Amino acid sequence: MELSLESLWSQVLERLQEKLTRPTFETWIKTASAQQLENNCLVICTPNPFARNWLQKYYIKTIVGVVEEILGHSVEVQITVAKENGVSAFNEPEVGWPAPIEPSTPEPPNNRPKPTELNPKYVFSRFVVGANSRMAHAAALAVAESPGREFNPLFLCGGVGLGKTHLMQAIGHYRLEMCPNSRIFYVSTEQFTNDLIASIRKDSMQSFREHYRAADVLLVDDIQFIEGKEYTQEEFFHTFNTLHEAGKQVVLASDRPPNQIPRLQERLCSRFSMGLIADIQPPDLETRMAILQKKAEYENMRLPREVIEYIAYNYKSNIRELEGALIRAVAYISISGLSMSVENLTPVLNPPVEKVEAFPDAVLMVVADEFDVSVEDLKGNSRRREISWARQISMYLMRQHTDLSLPRIGEEFGGKDHTTVLYSCDKIAQLRENDTNLAQTLRQLSDRINLASRHSS
Ligand SMILES: Nc1ncnc2c1ncn2[C@@H]1O[C@H](COP(=O)(O)OP(=O)(O)OP(=O)(O)O)[C@@H](O)[C@H]1O
């Protein structure tokens, strides 16, 4: 006999309750509901995107296992957000991920570069404007309202995790809302380079050029990575000129202004500087609190003011880390079942490393010593597990403790590509979020690096 959706779900709940801790069950499972079961696919609804992501990340296997146990055959489980149903990601940018960037354009032919998706959360309404970002925000809004006019190109610059990508993509969303057929291309410099290489390989330069030169608004992220790439610079120069002459808008984001990007052709440097260069500084305490408050509201989280203050006070220079701390706090409280207070959160809210400018050698020596490998091993190419782990950690710490760009860090490691460095930094940062032992090791290493740097300066 076939089970009704209702009785299937109540059995699923029963079994999950046995398998999971009470706080986990109460927070993540009980708030979800079964929406439909069709063609061996069970759709589960969660109250908000945060809960959906959490279930998807940590409990999907357990849920699938339990449903399969009950039904006696394999099933697919899809997790969705209650509000998402029937609502387009463009009307409701805060839900639904990812959204296609060119909703009305047919899929490009195979030899054309694929457009990158915009993050639906990166809209103007979710951007908190503070003294640190007022000018950049106003400029982005002006460009979104009248592209190709006053500020062309708009060059957004600022440190890591301060909202450049968010503002840049907000321009894209705004244009699409105003004019759904406009061709908004968001691309990282790395992707532009990869597309270029692929089109050279496939002998399809024509398609590459047609694709990029057809943009109404071209948004290029991390343009600092164009440094030293002669061929990419050449091609980008022509793309830029074509668009600019046709009155199309170009927006660029970088961690530094054009004249501080090393090995950037003079003609590109002057073009990047001919519109408006708007910088974003680290936000002050009040703005950081407002950002946390807004984020909490969007994710339906309720937080005491003291917790918001504590997080905002300790995470100063990177909004991505600020948001990460908030998410960690909420997750920890829901799993541990403790009440939300600064005292209870201390184990998970290790404030980020104090950034004492360090010598790259200090980082290498401290990490080599800790992991019992040599500095040569760190700089070399050995793929032995313990060496490559130590190497990834030292890349992450070098990024934290120095102002070196990713390519420069790559050079410190015997000429590794910046993408390898970026991969390592992201990987360690992600692991650190959920692994308190690793977080503690990194903290201790940081203290030693600080000490070594102070001694040698
Ligand atoms: N003013 C702001 N208001 C709300 N959220 C913000 C603000 N600034 C940044 N954020 C959030 O912080 C996170 C990091 O922002 P973003 O990716 O835009 O930074 P970035 O400057 O492009 O960083 P990177 O240099 O690493 O590319 C995002 O989740 C973004 O939504």
The ligand as a Gaussian input file, in Angstrom:
#p B3LYP/6-31G(d) Opt

LIG

0 1
 N       27.690000      47.285000       2.958000
 C       27.289000      46.012000       2.995000
 N       26.060000      45.684000       3.401000
 C       25.649000      44.408000       3.483000
 N       26.429000      43.347000       3.149000
 C       27.669000      43.606000       2.724000
 C       28.159000      44.934000       2.620000
 N       29.428000      44.882000       2.163000
 C       29.705000      43.580000       1.998000
 N       28.658000      42.808000       2.329000
 C       28.607000      41.345000       2.298000
 O       29.923000      40.860000       2.610000
 C       30.253000      39.737000       1.808000
 C       31.524000      40.019000       1.046000
 O       31.273000      41.037000       0.081000
 P       31.884000      41.009000      -1.404000
 O       32.042000      39.600000      -1.889000
 O       31.089000      41.933000      -2.235000
 O       33.318000      41.609000      -1.091000
 P       34.493000      41.939000      -2.103000
 O       34.947000      43.310000      -1.734000
 O       34.083000      41.722000      -3.511000
 O       35.571000      40.869000      -1.658000
 P       36.804000      40.214000      -2.483000
 O       37.883000      41.255000      -2.479000
 O       37.167000      39.024000      -1.655000
 O       36.323000      39.867000      -3.848000
 C       29.064000      39.492000       0.913000
 O       28.257000      38.491000       1.481000
 C       28.321000      40.822000       0.900000
 O       26.937000      40.667000       0.701000

